[in-house]
Amino acid sequence: MSLLESRLSEKIEATMEARSLETEDPAASRKSFADELAKAIVEEIKMITIIATAPSGGGPVTITKIE
């Protein structure tokens, strides 16, 4: 699966919306937002597909496509 800017944007917006409703502990809200943002970014990075080739006898890998 490829990295989708729109999917990441939706996750960030949902996280921001959820945190905007919190009013009691700003420090905890910031920490929660940072944790959820980091998780969303890592999830998207893990969805990246890298296509590469290498010589059959060994040698350097050539990345042909990143999605």
Residue, then its C-alpha position, 0 to 999 in steps of 0.5 A: m500500500s502506498l503512503l497517502e497524504s489525505r489519509l495521514s491528514e485525516k488522522i491528524e485532524a481526528t486527533m486534533e479534534a479529539r484533543s480540542l475537547e479536553t480542557e482539564d489538563p493541557a499538559a496531558s492533552r499535549k502529550s496525548f496529541a504528540d503520542e497520537l500524531a507520532k503513531a499516525i505518522v509511523e503507521e503511514i510510514k509502515m505502509i510505504t512500499i519500496i520496490a528494488t532490484a539487485p544483481s543476482g550475484g550480489g551487489p548494490v540494490t537499486i530502488t526503482k519505485i517508492e509508493 
